[in-house]
Amino acid sequence: MYYLNHLHDHAQQYTHNEHPSPLDVRECHHIAKSVARWTWNHFDIEASDQRFSELQSRRGKQGGRPAMEDKQASARLMRAQGMGVRAIARELDVNPSTVSRWVLQKP
């Protein structure tokens, strides 16, 4: 019931703020009820969580954003020149454990 009320309030707020001729209360109620029913019948939270976990895992295996590749290369170069992990982390503005992982990882 809370979800239906939330959807109804959201629909009313949206229609009053975004449209020159807003929907009436009953129309908002029926739209909210339809969305709530569809969500109840079709949304599977466990499957959604699984898809999200798989997406995050894939992103993690990629090693972050492409810009991080430059930082990784810089970290390895600085380490080869004898800089400490904490100094490298400060210089590149990343966590020291990330730097440790980068310099121990084979290129």
ZALUMMI-177411 format. One record per residue (C-alpha): x, y, z. Coordinates in Angstrom, 3 decimals. Last residue first. Example, Ala and Ser with C-alpha at 12.3 -4.5 7.8 and 13.67 -1.06 7.14 Angstrom:
2
[node [13.670; -1.060; 7.140]]
[node [12.300; -4.500; 7.800]]
END
This chain:
107
[node [51.416; -5.649; -16.892]]
[node [51.790; -8.047; -13.936]]
[node [49.981; -6.832; -10.839]]
[node [52.154; -6.014; -7.831]]
[node [52.400; -2.347; -8.782]]
[node [48.672; -2.012; -9.420]]
[node [47.527; -3.853; -6.299]]
[node [49.829; -1.779; -4.124]]
[node [48.564; 1.412; -5.786]]
[node [44.981; 0.393; -5.053]]
[node [45.911; -0.325; -1.437]]
[node [47.421; 3.168; -1.231]]
[node [44.081; 4.740; -2.257]]
[node [44.218; 7.135; -5.187]]
[node [45.174; 10.785; -5.650]]
[node [47.992; 10.091; -8.134]]
[node [50.697; 11.896; -6.119]]
[node [49.261; 10.866; -2.767]]
[node [49.040; 7.219; -3.843]]
[node [52.574; 7.339; -5.255]]
[node [53.872; 8.691; -1.962]]
[node [52.002; 5.995; -0.074]]
[node [53.400; 3.227; -2.290]]
[node [56.976; 4.388; -1.965]]
[node [58.981; 5.825; -4.835]]
[node [61.955; 3.815; -6.100]]
[node [62.063; 4.706; -9.791]]
[node [60.386; 1.378; -10.585]]
[node [57.588; 2.429; -8.213]]
[node [57.149; 5.692; -10.111]]
[node [56.938; 3.781; -13.417]]
[node [54.444; 1.292; -12.031]]
[node [52.305; 4.111; -10.622]]
[node [52.424; 6.020; -13.901]]
[node [51.237; 2.954; -15.816]]
[node [48.414; 2.458; -13.340]]
[node [47.481; 6.137; -13.509]]
[node [47.292; 5.937; -17.291]]
[node [45.140; 2.816; -17.056]]
[node [42.925; 4.605; -14.561]]
[node [41.730; 6.928; -17.337]]
[node [40.129; 3.859; -18.966]]
[node [37.760; 3.627; -15.986]]
[node [37.967; 0.759; -13.562]]
[node [39.981; -2.437; -13.659]]
[node [37.895; -4.275; -16.237]]
[node [37.336; -7.022; -13.679]]
[node [35.521; -4.544; -11.472]]
[node [33.143; -3.573; -14.266]]
[node [32.305; -7.210; -14.943]]
[node [31.714; -7.833; -11.239]]
[node [29.503; -4.749; -10.998]]
[node [27.408; -5.957; -13.923]]
[node [27.147; -9.465; -12.475]]
[node [26.068; -8.057; -9.118]]
[node [23.440; -5.855; -10.787]]
[node [22.064; -8.789; -12.782]]
[node [21.881; -10.896; -9.596]]
[node [20.163; -8.099; -7.666]]
[node [17.596; -7.744; -10.451]]
[node [17.006; -11.491; -10.500]]
[node [16.468; -11.441; -6.723]]
[node [14.199; -8.385; -6.920]]
[node [11.900; -9.932; -9.523]]
[node [9.664; -7.291; -11.077]]
[node [6.879; -8.508; -13.317]]
[node [3.676; -8.994; -11.311]]
[node [4.274; -6.504; -8.493]]
[node [5.726; -3.924; -10.894]]
[node [2.769; -4.260; -13.256]]
[node [0.312; -3.887; -10.372]]
[node [2.126; -0.818; -8.984]]
[node [2.270; 0.801; -12.431]]
[node [-1.447; 0.196; -12.999]]
[node [-2.371; 1.492; -9.538]]
[node [-0.280; 4.634; -10.079]]
[node [-1.985; 5.266; -13.421]]
[node [-5.390; 4.651; -11.848]]
[node [-4.699; 7.037; -8.945]]
[node [-3.322; 9.759; -11.225]]
[node [-6.487; 9.529; -13.330]]
[node [-8.605; 9.712; -10.160]]
[node [-6.777; 12.825; -8.874]]
[node [-7.191; 14.818; -12.091]]
[node [-4.519; 15.049; -14.738]]
[node [-2.750; 18.378; -15.129]]
[node [-3.438; 20.843; -17.977]]
[node [-0.221; 22.832; -18.537]]
[node [1.889; 19.783; -17.663]]
[node [5.155; 19.396; -15.769]]
[node [4.574; 20.484; -12.172]]
[node [0.979; 19.346; -11.702]]
[node [1.480; 16.102; -13.641]]
[node [4.680; 15.236; -11.830]]
[node [3.343; 15.973; -8.346]]
[node [0.215; 13.967; -8.992]]
[node [2.146; 11.024; -10.419]]
[node [4.634; 11.085; -7.527]]
[node [1.863; 11.179; -4.941]]
[node [0.125; 8.238; -6.626]]
[node [3.384; 6.302; -6.899]]
[node [4.123; 6.830; -3.204]]
[node [0.602; 5.821; -2.248]]
[node [0.907; 2.647; -4.324]]
[node [4.273; 1.862; -2.737]]
[node [2.888; 2.350; 0.781]]
[node [0.000; 0.000; 0.000]]
END
